[in-house]
Amino acid sequence: MSKIAIITGGSRGLGKDMALAIARKGLDVIITYNTLPNAAQEVVAEIEQLGRKATTIPINLLKINSIDVFVAALSEVLATKFEGRKLDFLVNNAGMGGSIPMETATEEQFDEFLNVHFKGVYFLTQKLLPLMNDGGGIVNISTGTTRFVNPGYSLYASMKGAIEVLTRYIAKEYGSRGIRANVVAPGPIETDFNNAAIRNNPMLKERLAGLTPLGRVGNADDVGGVVAFLCTDDAKWVNGQRIEVSGGINI
Ligand SMILES: NC(=O)c1ccc[n+]([C@@H]2O[C@H](COP(=O)([O-])OP(=O)(O)OC[C@H]3O[C@@H](n4cnc5c(N)ncnc54)[C@H](OP(=O)(O)O)[C@@H]3O)[C@@H](O)[C@H]2O)c1
């Protein structure tokens, strides 16, 4: 039986590429979306064309109390569409960006970033672990900005820093089940992220490319293959690690 990976935020950007790269490794894939059901359905169709099983379920991580509804829907989907199989890999990828100077950040913005990037990841992972097979893995998507500093990213990067710590705790607490937990930390990637800041701002793009030894910003397909690798036995001894996928920016 094929293994199953679930990727949050698989409707576009990095999550879409991760979903396709994981499907190419021979896994079946469940993706979540928040606002774009049609985009998610197109990703499902692309995965099915690769000969893998796929489906999509909505979740809005701003609303922590919707996680239980999501987990119930997922359990139903596993029972009815995936022959009662359990999950093998969870990729916590969904997220949003925002350039918010600390001076102007509001409590409401703090809570939004907290819910989507940390509290939601924490409780979704806690509630999905019982639905996972032993021997599987978790990949938490962080950011290069936990290592280097971009003014305006204090809220975003602080929450991502929290999931990097959480990842090591998952690795320790679930190691007895053979479950590995790792962080993938992308550098700047040209997606819809942060109102497509890189795509819409050629000067920003050039500046970021100039900070990167490989001389460009990243594309979504620079990251998916690394996440897919972590969802295979080739990575069976990689655990509790932070892998930065950034072209070496700011080294
Ligand atoms: N792009 C970068 O430069 C970069 C760099 C470092 C790290 N990252 C991280 O990589 C991950 C993916 O970013 P991306 O560039 O692929 O962004 P993106 O293109 O904007 O895609 C974001 C994805 O997350 C989903 N999403 C957004 N808000 C959500 C919410 N409240 N609840 C549930 N799902 C939500 C979206 O669903 P819908 O499509 O349905 O709205 C979409 O699938 C994020 O965690 C981000 O922090 C990105």
The ligand as an SDF file (V2000), in Angstrom:
LIG
                    3D

 48 52  0  0  0  0  0  0  0  0999 V2000
    7.6160   32.4750   -0.2920 N   0  0  0  0  0  0  0  0  0  0  0  0
    8.6160   32.7420    0.5250 C   0  0  0  0  0  0  0  0  0  0  0  0
    9.4570   33.6170    0.2700 O   0  0  0  0  0  0  0  0  0  0  0  0
    8.7670   31.9400    1.7980 C   0  0  0  0  0  0  0  0  0  0  0  0
   10.0100   31.9950    2.4450 C   0  0  0  0  0  0  0  0  0  0  0  0
   10.1740   31.2750    3.6270 C   0  0  0  0  0  0  0  0  0  0  0  0
    9.1290   30.5280    4.1300 C   0  0  0  0  0  0  0  0  0  0  0  0
    7.9220   30.5160    3.4830 N   0  0  0  0  0  0  0  0  0  0  0  0
    6.8530   29.7120    4.0830 C   0  0  0  0  0  0  0  0  0  0  0  0
    6.4020   28.7560    3.1450 O   0  0  0  0  0  0  0  0  0  0  0  0
    5.0190   28.4630    3.3900 C   0  0  0  0  0  0  0  0  0  0  0  0
    4.2320   28.5960    2.0890 C   0  0  0  0  0  0  0  0  0  0  0  0
    4.3970   29.9000    1.5820 O   0  0  0  0  0  0  0  0  0  0  0  0
    4.1040   30.2380    0.0430 P   0  0  0  0  0  0  0  0  0  0  0  0
    5.1900   31.1280   -0.4070 O   0  0  0  0  0  0  0  0  0  0  0  0
    3.8210   29.0140   -0.7100 O   0  0  0  0  0  0  0  0  0  0  0  0
    2.7920   31.1220    0.2120 O   0  0  0  0  0  0  0  0  0  0  0  0
    1.4930   31.2700   -0.7520 P   0  0  0  0  0  0  0  0  0  0  0  0
    1.8930   31.0640   -2.1780 O   0  0  0  0  0  0  0  0  0  0  0  0
    0.8770   32.5530   -0.3580 O   0  0  0  0  0  0  0  0  0  0  0  0
    0.5510   30.0470   -0.3310 O   0  0  0  0  0  0  0  0  0  0  0  0
    0.0440   30.0010    0.9810 C   0  0  0  0  0  0  0  0  0  0  0  0
   -0.7120   28.7080    1.2090 C   0  0  0  0  0  0  0  0  0  0  0  0
   -1.1500   28.6680    2.5760 O   0  0  0  0  0  0  0  0  0  0  0  0
   -2.5940   28.6190    2.6320 C   0  0  0  0  0  0  0  0  0  0  0  0
   -3.0520   29.4760    3.7310 N   0  0  0  0  0  0  0  0  0  0  0  0
   -2.8470   30.8130    3.8750 C   0  0  0  0  0  0  0  0  0  0  0  0
   -3.4510   31.2670    4.9930 N   0  0  0  0  0  0  0  0  0  0  0  0
   -4.0290   30.1790    5.5820 C   0  0  0  0  0  0  0  0  0  0  0  0
   -4.8160   30.0080    6.7440 C   0  0  0  0  0  0  0  0  0  0  0  0
   -5.1850   31.0390    7.5140 N   0  0  0  0  0  0  0  0  0  0  0  0
   -5.2480   28.7570    7.0350 N   0  0  0  0  0  0  0  0  0  0  0  0
   -4.9230   27.7130    6.2620 C   0  0  0  0  0  0  0  0  0  0  0  0
   -4.2030   27.8100    5.1230 N   0  0  0  0  0  0  0  0  0  0  0  0
   -3.7650   29.0440    4.7910 C   0  0  0  0  0  0  0  0  0  0  0  0
   -3.0750   29.1310    1.2760 C   0  0  0  0  0  0  0  0  0  0  0  0
   -4.3570   28.5840    0.9750 O   0  0  0  0  0  0  0  0  0  0  0  0
   -5.3020   29.2510   -0.2110 P   0  0  0  0  0  0  0  0  0  0  0  0
   -4.4960   29.1480   -1.4870 O   0  0  0  0  0  0  0  0  0  0  0  0
   -6.5240   28.3890   -0.2660 O   0  0  0  0  0  0  0  0  0  0  0  0
   -5.5830   30.6440    0.1940 O   0  0  0  0  0  0  0  0  0  0  0  0
   -1.9680   28.6060    0.3530 C   0  0  0  0  0  0  0  0  0  0  0  0
   -2.1710   27.2290    0.0550 O   0  0  0  0  0  0  0  0  0  0  0  0
    4.5620   29.4300    4.4940 C   0  0  0  0  0  0  0  0  0  0  0  0
    4.5830   28.7710    5.7430 O   0  0  0  0  0  0  0  0  0  0  0  0
    5.6250   30.5080    4.4620 C   0  0  0  0  0  0  0  0  0  0  0  0
    5.7680   31.1240    5.7040 O   0  0  0  0  0  0  0  0  0  0  0  0
    7.7280   31.1920    2.3260 C   0  0  0  0  0  0  0  0  0  0  0  0
  1  2  1  0
  2  3  2  0
  2  4  1  0
  4  5  1  0
  4 48  2  0
  5  6  2  0
  6  7  1  0
  7  8  2  0
  8  9  1  0
  8 48  1  0
  9 10  1  0
  9 46  1  0
 10 11  1  0
 11 12  1  0
 11 44  1  0
 12 13  1  0
 13 14  1  0
 14 15  2  0
 14 16  1  0
 14 17  1  0
 17 18  1  0
 18 19  2  0
 18 20  1  0
 18 21  1  0
 21 22  1  0
 22 23  1  0
 23 24  1  0
 23 42  1  0
 24 25  1  0
 25 26  1  0
 25 36  1  0
 26 27  1  0
 26 35  1  0
 27 28  2  0
 28 29  1  0
 29 30  1  0
 29 35  2  0
 30 31  1  0
 30 32  2  0
 32 33  1  0
 33 34  2  0
 34 35  1  0
 36 37  1  0
 36 42  1  0
 37 38  1  0
 38 39  2  0
 38 40  1  0
 38 41  1  0
 42 43  1  0
 44 45  1  0
 44 46  1  0
 46 47  1  0
M  CHG  2   8   1  16  -1
M  END
$$$$
